[in-house]
């Protein structure tokens, strides 16, 4: 006979799972026989009271718990084929007390591990306890009864020691103060303790502890915030208060999971490097972790290396154009050298070639390019077009400095993708900026083309659909970004019209749904760093920052967007414009000041890091407005970017904000992440790209010292000259630059240029765009 039992127990501490299993291991068969006998007697009494129905009577004085496997299986000697399940009210077999009042009882299992699934079912014990707890409160139809039950549980929750009521243990995002302490016992089970200055919240904590205290780490991690949706504990409140109470469940659960992840990592000897961050307090700014290390390298370069580089550049009239994605050491030396030699420029790939022309005009005989090969090829092509064929252009390695995205766009598969697009009218090709000039030229001859970056791709596509009826958009070559864009639009299709209008004023839910079938992206183009680092961002945020405030800019599709949307639903995130993000941070800081309590507020910044100056100015102004409360508060801005990614930022002007002290602003001359308008993802993964790391300071010095290359020893370092003509016989430089000019017009006017619109609408019969 297999027993699945539903029981009525008085509200007093129940035995822990460990207590029952230890009793079973000691072989206390007498206790088990007593238990079975007591259950049989209780069953008979219940059947008589209920008219023989064997049901359970719910009352406000009892806690209804399911106790599967409270005793060993009892097999009938007369039957081995028939199984029945008996529902019995049980009031016996209570031998030990539990530190938490709602602890469920588990049956014997293998030593030192909680069973992952109870016999006869697929639910884990926490999920089983959750279902029973939900039934318990659902059986109380009146809100006042549920509140009374919750308050009773709160009264049974032991208070936390003062040492554990620390800012480190605070749970962010709860209206009340909530503290959570976590540890792992010798058996590898999670042990939690919690407290709050709100009795309702104490009751919430008591319920969550009843589910997860003593659970295995994987059981803690398996519980999702969505699983708590049916736990309707408090009803009849105003919408805002009800939402706040739901958020309490979610935020405490996420904090439990974060601490579980951390303890499991510590136990296994695995260390997870946190993202770079900036701590803002009333006493100033304090870079943390890799940001502090990178900042030190950038702000304090090797003076001898700077002198050596400047001397050789001056002597041989060498110009340097470098991409943003250099490591902090290289950027630091180049930035310091700029003050002594003007022909050094650090920028995105758009500007590198233009600056190289200006350096040639100023008398530079050689241009050294720190970037991937298509960047040096672009420089070579633009210099040739400008009449500087004799100016040498050199890369930083004799080996290929490739780019998987640029290579994908030059593949036969991408050509087939564009040929398909050319047969469907009207069509627009939106291509990632970090591709070769040759690729842009060939693409533009097949399908009218505009370039884009990660920060303007969403607005480019949305605006194109509004300007040209029935347009088809073809995005490439980054399939990872393409999938992110589609996911963003799918989520937009479920937003309100008002929310969509904030993203683009001429779109609504209907227009977004109609454009989705006409948006296509290349499926076979991937950046090895974007894909790997993008997934790393997601996993690290889930592991280290799941209980932090998450922010995401709605114009930058990516890993942060979905995470921030989920956080927004529980009051812990914002998805919107730069101003929306700034306002969200200011509101949370002001709320903390109003509470006048010890607070550590942590915000993950899911947008380009240039806006950090506005954030710092706003936060410092708020802290300065209430010095008494602000001494208890610090604000941490987390940059979910590669630890190698560092970009310069302007601190001279912060629109609409007061300035903070000059010495603090000086610390913000460099910040983690990418610069505004750059092509790669906001996570700056390209700084970790193995190809980009080939552009080292030692390589630059080596090339410079060997110039002029009279013995042709640097032939492998020379930038390749592209075929100067397209398949239609036009100049690669002329045709390849036009999609870039289209993008620049869009950035200035916020609409597609009329020339591009005409190219889309007026095409030759063979599909070739009209010049």
NORJO-V907982 format. One record per run of one state. SS is the DSSP state (A for helix, B for strand, O for the rest). FROM is the first residue (numbers start at 1). TO is the last residue. If there is no record, write none. Layout:
# NORJO-V907982
SS:FROM:TO + SS:FROM:TO
This chain:
# NORJO-V907982
O:1:5 + B:6:10 + O:11:16 + A:17:25 + O:26:28 + A:29:49 + O:50:61 + B:62:66 + O:67:124 + A:125:138 + O:139:142 + A:143:156 + O:157:161 + A:162:164 + O:165:166 + A:167:169 + B:170:170 + O:171:177 + B:178:184 + O:185:188 + B:189:196 + O:197:198 + A:199:212 + O:213:215 + B:216:216 + A:217:222 + O:223:224 + A:225:228 + O:229:238 + A:239:268 + O:269:276 + B:277:281 + O:282:283 + B:284:288 + A:289:299 + O:300:302 + A:303:316 + O:317:317 + B:318:323 + O:324:327 + A:328:338 + O:339:343 + B:344:347 + O:348:348 + A:349:361 + O:362:365 + B:366:370 + O:371:372 + A:373:385 + O:386:391 + B:392:394 + O:395:403 + A:404:409 + O:410:411 + A:412:422 + O:423:426 + B:427:432 + O:433:436 + A:437:446 + O:447:448 + B:449:452 + O:453:456 + A:457:467 + O:468:471 + B:472:476 + O:477:478 + A:479:492 + O:493:496 + A:497:503 + O:504:508 + A:509:516 + O:517:518 + B:519:521 + O:522:527 + A:528:544 + O:545:548 + B:549:553 + O:554:558 + A:559:569 + O:570:572 + B:573:576 + O:577:577 + A:578:595 + O:596:598 + B:599:606 + O:607:608 + A:609:625 + O:626:626 + A:627:630 + O:631:632 + B:633:639 + O:640:645 + B:646:648 + O:649:661 + A:662:667 + O:668:669 + B:670:672 + O:673:684 + A:685:688 + O:689:691 + A:692:694 + O:695:696 + A:697:706 + O:707:714 + A:715:717 + B:718:718 + O:719:724 + B:725:725 + O:726:730 + B:731:731 + A:732:749 + O:750:753 + A:754:761 + O:762:762 + B:763:763 + O:764:768 + B:769:769 + O:770:771
